[in-house]
Amino acid sequence: MNDWHSWAAIAVFVGTYALIISERIHRVAAALGGAGLMLAIGATDDVSAFYLQDRGIDWNVIFLLLGMMMIVGVLKKTGMFEYLAIWAVKRAKAKPFRVMVMLIVITAVASALLDNVTTVLLIAPVTLLVCERLALPVAPFLIAEVFASNIGGAATLVGDPPNIIIASRAGLTFNDFLIHLAPLSALLTVVLVALCRFMFRKSFVYDEDRAAEIMELEEREAIRDPRLLVQGLAVLVLVVAGFVLHPVLHYEPSVVALLGAGLLIAVSTVETNEVLAEVEWPTLAFFAGLFVMIGGLIDTGVIGEVADSLAGAIGDRELGGSMLMLGASAVLSGVVDNIPYVATMAPITGDLVKSLGGGADHVMWWALALGADLGGNATAIGASANVVVLGIAERNRTPITFWQFTKYGLVVTAVTIGLSALYIWLRYFALA
């Protein structure tokens, strides 16, 4: 890492990160500016940035988001989210904490079955309406759902993009993730509920008048276009089936989402420009800039150097190594997006597992998965779901700042990583 390009790339990344944290300029402008500087200084080039999946813009992520945003945009016009908001509030008796618990559990379970980005795209509009009806602050509820999506997503192969990368590299199956990570994910969801009760206690203000108004509402009256709702739900079911059947169909989630969006626009009467107007374009641009910047760190060898140093520190120490892998992955995934981090770390982890004489389901893989998935909660840009929700909040004029998210994210990450370390020690060493 003696090349000046490496140090220049670090300087650009750190400077951009500082601008995002300080919020002196918009995070999209900072990310795109940083990407431009990476290209200008030669830390990366157009081929790496735009055509190489492992070190440039991850178009699968971009087009998955685009397709699902378009489907959600159509569903918004049906009144479905208003229906779900009223239904959820009535089932929770309009008690704010009960509402949050319901949304956390739904988000965690849905994130395990779909993926965490798709889940927050579907749940966030409901949350905005619930908070509007009950005159509650939006930020605590959206932040809690992001945490739930990353924790729930850790449970399965399809729940979080890093898990897909790990499964591909290690040869792990859907059932492997269920057996090894789902029990811990369920426990951490319960812990998250307890943490939210403490962290957001000032937000649970019960308004009897508003509660009474909502309890009198008939949710079915919120449906504005029943035919479009049937069409939208039918396509959504097909898309979800496509996600679940990925091992059989071998279609990337991005392809499934785009096919679903195209089909829905084709069969419905909704104008294409109306659907495209619902897309969170700034969020997609932010992801593109972030991927190019991280690509610059990969191309100049910075991330590889960090990964090699981590592998060297682990050596042949299985218990200490798994703990170091868990902790380091959590820290690094909070700083850079967890997708490129895992893409870089997976082959190195594979070599580590071989040197330790382990099989496909070796503890080191689970340490990497848990560190990356749960570490994504640490900061506002640690995981894809975080960035998506911040974009939705800003679009709806209820912006969540970097530090507003991160001050809670650090607490949740510290607690969940600590419990994960205990789980790894008990399951793979003390009780093995």
C-alpha positions in Angstrom: 0.0 0.0 0.0 2.9 2.3 -0.7 1.4 3.6 -4.0 0.3 7.2 -3.7 -3.0 6.1 -5.3 -3.8 4.1 -2.1 -3.3 7.1 0.2 -5.1 9.4 -2.1 -8.1 6.9 -2.2 -8.1 6.8 1.6 -8.0 10.6 1.8 -11.0 10.9 -0.6 -13.0 8.2 1.2 -12.3 9.7 4.7 -13.1 13.3 3.4 -16.3 12.2 1.8 -17.3 10.2 4.9 -16.6 13.3 7.0 -18.9 15.4 4.8 -21.7 12.8 5.0 -21.4 12.7 8.8 -21.2 16.5 9.2 -24.2 16.9 6.8 -22.7 20.2 5.5 -23.6 19.1 2.0 -26.2 16.6 0.9 -25.0 13.0 1.2 -25.8 12.3 -2.5 -23.6 15.3 -3.6 -20.9 14.0 -1.2 -21.0 10.4 -2.6 -21.1 11.5 -6.2 -18.3 14.0 -5.6 -16.2 11.3 -3.9 -16.8 8.9 -6.8 -15.8 11.6 -9.3 -12.5 12.2 -7.4 -11.8 8.5 -7.2 -12.0 8.4 -11.0 -10.1 11.6 -11.4 -7.1 10.5 -9.3 -7.0 7.1 -11.1 -7.8 5.1 -8.0 -10.3 3.3 -10.2 -11.4 3.6 -13.8 -14.6 3.4 -15.9 -14.2 -0.4 -16.5 -13.9 -1.2 -12.8 -16.6 1.3 -11.8 -19.2 0.4 -14.3 -18.6 -3.1 -15.5 -16.9 -5.2 -12.8 -19.4 -6.5 -10.2 -16.8 -7.3 -7.5 -15.3 -3.8 -7.4 -17.7 -1.3 -9.0 -21.4 -0.4 -9.0 -23.4 -3.4 -8.0 -26.1 -3.2 -10.6 -28.0 -6.1 -9.1 -28.5 -3.9 -6.0 -29.4 -0.8 -8.0 -31.9 -2.6 -10.3 -33.4 -4.6 -7.4 -34.2 -1.3 -5.7 -35.5 0.2 -8.9 -37.8 -2.6 -9.6 -39.2 -2.8 -6.1 -39.6 1.0 -5.9 -41.7 0.9 -9.0 -43.9 -1.9 -7.7 -44.3 -0.1 -4.4 -45.2 3.1 -6.3 -48.1 1.3 -8.0 -49.3 -0.3 -4.8 -49.3 3.2 -3.1 -52.1 4.2 -5.6 -54.4 1.4 -4.4 -54.8 2.6 -0.8 -53.2 -0.7 0.4 -50.7 1.0 2.8 -53.5 3.1 4.4 -55.5 -0.2 4.9 -52.5 -1.9 6.5 -51.8 1.2 8.7 -55.4 1.3 10.0 -55.4 -2.5 10.5 -52.1 -2.5 12.4 -53.1 0.4 14.7 -56.5 -1.2 15.5 -54.9 -4.5 16.3 -52.5 -2.7 18.7 -55.3 -0.8 20.3 -53.6 2.4 19.1 -50.9 2.0 21.8 -47.6 3.4 20.4 -45.3 0.8 21.9 -47.5 -2.1 20.8 -47.5 -0.6 17.3 -43.7 -0.5 17.3 -43.5 -4.1 18.5 -45.9 -5.2 15.8 -43.9 -3.4 13.1 -40.6 -4.8 14.4 -41.8 -8.4 14.4 -43.4 -8.1 10.9 -40.2 -6.4 9.5 -37.9 -9.1 11.0 -40.0 -12.0 9.8 -40.5 -10.5 6.3 -36.8 -9.7 6.0 -35.9 -13.3 6.6 -38.4 -14.4 3.9 -37.7 -11.7 1.3 -34.7 -9.5 1.7 -34.2 -6.6 4.1 -34.3 -3.9 1.3 -37.5 -5.1 -0.2 -39.1 -5.3 3.3 -38.3 -1.8 4.3 -39.6 -0.5 1.0 -43.0 -2.1 1.7 -43.1 -1.4 5.5 -41.9 2.2 5.5 -45.0 3.7 3.8 -47.2 1.9 6.3 -45.1 3.3 9.1 -45.4 6.9 7.8 -49.1 6.7 7.7 -49.4 5.1 11.2 -47.3 7.8 12.7 -49.3 10.5 10.9 -52.6 9.0 12.2 -51.3 8.8 15.8 -49.3 12.1 15.7 -46.1 10.2 16.6 -42.5 11.1 15.6 -41.6 9.0 12.5 -37.8 8.6 13.1 -37.9 6.2 16.0 -40.3 3.8 14.2 -38.3 3.9 10.9 -35.0 3.4 12.8 -36.4 0.5 14.8 -37.6 -1.2 11.5 -34.1 -0.8 9.9 -32.6 -2.6 12.9 -35.2 -5.3 12.7 -34.7 -5.7 9.0 -30.9 -6.2 9.4 -31.4 -8.6 12.4 -34.2 -10.6 10.6 -32.2 -10.6 7.4 -29.4 -12.4 9.1 -31.6 -15.5 9.7 -31.7 -16.8 6.1 -29.7 -17.1 2.9 -31.9 -14.6 1.1 -32.4 -12.2 3.9 -29.4 -10.0 3.5 -27.2 -9.6 0.3 -23.9 -10.5 2.2 -25.5 -13.9 3.1 -25.9 -14.7 -0.6 -22.3 -13.9 -1.2 -21.1 -16.1 1.7 -23.4 -19.0 0.7 -22.1 -18.9 -2.9 -18.4 -18.9 -1.8 -18.8 -21.5 1.0 -21.4 -23.8 -0.6 -23.9 -23.2 2.1 -27.7 -24.0 1.7 -30.8 -22.2 2.8 -31.2 -24.8 5.6 -27.7 -24.2 6.8 -28.5 -20.6 7.5 -31.8 -21.5 9.2 -30.1 -24.0 11.5 -27.1 -21.9 12.5 -28.4 -18.3 12.4 -32.2 -18.3 12.7 -32.3 -19.1 16.5 -30.0 -16.3 17.3 -31.9 -13.9 14.9 -35.1 -14.7 16.8 -33.5 -14.0 20.2 -32.0 -10.7 19.0 -35.4 -9.6 17.7 -36.7 -10.0 21.2 -33.7 -8.1 22.6 -34.3 -5.3 20.0 -37.9 -4.9 21.3 -36.5 -4.4 24.8 -33.9 -2.0 23.7 -36.4 0.1 21.7 -38.7 0.3 24.7 -35.8 2.0 26.5 -34.2 4.0 23.7 -37.4 5.5 22.3 -39.4 5.7 25.6 -40.1 9.4 25.1 -41.8 8.8 21.8 -44.6 6.6 23.1 -47.1 9.3 23.7 -50.7 8.0 23.7 -53.3 10.4 22.3 -56.8 9.2 23.4 -58.6 11.4 20.9 -56.6 10.2 17.9 -56.7 6.7 19.1 -60.5 6.8 19.3 -60.8 8.3 15.8 -58.7 5.4 14.3 -60.6 2.7 16.2 -63.8 3.9 14.6 -62.3 3.8 11.0 -63.2 1.0 8.6 -60.0 -0.1 6.9 -61.7 -1.4 3.8 -62.8 2.1 2.9 -59.2 3.0 2.4 -58.9 0.9 -0.7 -59.2 3.3 -3.7 -58.7 0.9 -6.6 -59.6 -2.8 -5.9 -58.7 -4.0 -9.4 -55.2 -2.4 -9.3 -54.7 -3.8 -5.8 -55.4 -7.4 -7.1 -53.1 -6.8 -10.0 -50.4 -5.4 -7.7 -50.6 -8.1 -5.1 -50.6 -10.9 -7.8 -47.4 -9.5 -9.2 -45.9 -9.0 -5.7 -46.6 -12.7 -4.9 -44.9 -13.7 -8.2 -41.9 -11.6 -7.3 -41.6 -13.0 -3.8 -41.9 -16.5 -5.3 -39.1 -15.6 -7.7 -36.9 -14.5 -4.8 -37.6 -17.7 -2.8 -37.1 -20.0 -5.8 -33.7 -18.4 -6.7 -31.8 -21.7 -6.1 -34.1 -23.4 -8.7 -34.7 -20.6 -11.2 -31.2 -19.0 -11.0 -32.7 -15.6 -11.7 -31.0 -12.8 -9.8 -33.4 -10.8 -7.5 -32.8 -7.7 -9.6 -34.1 -9.5 -12.7 -37.1 -10.8 -10.8 -37.9 -7.3 -9.5 -37.6 -5.7 -13.0 -39.7 -8.4 -14.6 -42.3 -7.8 -11.9 -42.3 -4.0 -12.4 -42.5 -4.3 -16.1 -45.4 -6.8 -15.9 -47.3 -4.7 -13.4 -47.0 -1.5 -15.6 -48.0 -3.5 -18.7 -51.2 -5.0 -17.2 -52.4 -2.0 -15.2 -53.6 1.4 -16.4 -51.1 3.4 -14.4 -49.0 5.8 -16.4 -45.3 4.9 -16.6 -44.2 8.4 -15.8 -46.3 8.3 -12.6 -44.6 5.1 -11.5 -41.1 6.5 -12.3 -41.9 9.6 -10.2 -42.2 7.4 -7.1 -38.7 6.1 -7.5 -36.1 7.3 -4.9 -33.6 8.5 -7.5 -31.3 10.2 -5.0 -31.0 7.0 -3.1 -30.0 5.1 -6.2 -27.4 7.8 -7.0 -26.0 7.7 -3.5 -25.5 3.9 -3.8 -23.8 4.3 -7.2 -21.4 6.9 -5.7 -20.7 4.8 -2.6 -20.0 1.7 -4.7 -17.5 3.6 -6.9 -15.7 5.0 -3.9 -15.4 1.6 -2.3 -14.3 0.2 -5.7 -11.4 2.7 -5.5 -10.4 1.3 -2.2 -10.5 -2.2 -3.6 -8.6 -1.3 -6.8 -5.8 0.4 -4.9 -5.5 -2.6 -2.5 -6.6 -0.8 0.6 -9.5 -3.2 1.5 -7.4 -6.2 0.5 -4.6 -5.0 2.8 -7.1 -4.7 5.7 -8.6 -8.1 4.9 -5.1 -9.7 4.7 -4.1 -8.1 8.0 -7.2 -9.4 9.6 -6.5 -12.9 8.3 -2.9 -12.7 9.5 -4.1 -11.7 13.0 -6.4 -14.6 13.1 -3.8 -17.2 12.1 -4.7 -20.7 13.3 -6.6 -19.6 16.5 -10.1 -20.8 16.0 -11.9 -19.3 19.0 -9.9 -16.0 19.1 -10.1 -15.8 15.3 -13.8 -16.2 15.1 -14.3 -13.5 17.8 -11.9 -11.2 15.9 -13.7 -11.9 12.6 -17.0 -11.1 14.3 -15.8 -7.8 15.8 -13.7 -6.6 12.9 -16.5 -7.4 10.4 -19.0 -5.4 12.6 -16.7 -2.4 12.7 -15.8 -2.4 9.0 -19.4 -3.1 7.8 -20.4 0.0 9.8 -17.9 2.1 7.9 -18.2 0.7 4.4 -21.3 -0.9 3.0 -21.4 -4.6 4.1 -21.9 -5.9 0.5 -18.4 -5.0 -0.9 -16.8 -5.8 2.4 -18.1 -9.4 2.4 -17.3 -9.7 -1.3 -13.7 -8.9 -0.5 -13.5 -10.9 2.7 -15.3 -14.1 1.5 -12.4 -15.6 -0.5 -9.9 -14.8 2.3 -12.3 -16.5 4.8 -12.5 -19.5 2.5 -8.7 -19.8 2.7 -8.8 -19.4 6.5 -11.4 -22.2 6.8 -9.2 -24.5 4.7 -6.1 -23.8 6.8 -8.1 -24.6 9.9 -9.3 -27.8 8.4 -13.0 -26.8 8.5 -16.0 -27.7 6.3 -18.6 -25.6 4.6 -20.4 -24.7 7.8 -17.3 -23.7 9.8 -17.7 -21.1 12.6 -15.7 -18.6 10.7 -18.4 -18.2 8.0 -21.0 -17.6 10.7 -18.8 -15.0 12.4 -18.4 -13.2 9.1 -22.1 -13.3 8.3 -23.1 -12.1 11.8 -20.5 -9.4 11.9 -21.4 -8.0 8.5 -25.2 -8.3 8.9 -25.4 -6.9 12.4 -22.6 -4.4 12.0 -24.7 -2.9 9.2 -26.9 -1.4 12.0 -24.0 0.7 13.4 -24.2 3.7 11.1 -26.6 5.3 8.7 -24.7 3.9 5.7 -23.7 0.5 7.0 -26.3 -1.4 5.1 -28.5 -1.0 2.0 -31.7 -0.9 4.1 -30.4 2.0 6.2 -29.8 4.2 3.1 -33.1 3.3 1.6 -35.1 4.3 4.7 -33.2 7.5 5.1 -34.1 8.3 1.5 -37.8 7.6 2.1 -37.8 9.7 5.3 -36.2 12.6 3.5 -38.7 12.3 0.5 -41.5 12.5 3.0 -40.1 15.6 4.7 -39.2 13.8 7.9 -35.4 13.6 7.4 -33.3 11.4 9.7 -29.8 12.7 10.3 -26.6 10.6 10.2 -26.1 11.0 13.9 -29.7 10.6 14.8 -29.6 7.1 13.3 -26.0 6.3 14.4 -26.4 7.1 18.1 -29.0 4.3 18.4 -27.3 2.1 15.9 -24.1 1.9 17.9 -26.0 0.8 21.0 -27.9 -1.9 19.1 -24.8 -3.1 17.3 -22.8 -3.3 20.5 -25.5 -5.4 22.3 -26.3 -7.7 19.4 -22.6 -8.3 18.6 -21.9 -9.0 22.3 -24.7 -11.6 22.4 -23.5 -13.1 19.0 -20.1 -13.6 20.6 -21.6 -15.4 23.5 -23.7 -17.5 21.1 -20.6 -18.4 19.0 -18.7 -19.4 22.1 -21.5 -21.5 23.5 -22.6 -23.2 20.4 -19.3 -23.9 18.6 -16.8 -24.2 21.4 -18.2 -24.6 25.0 -21.1 -27.0 24.0 -19.7 -28.4 20.8 
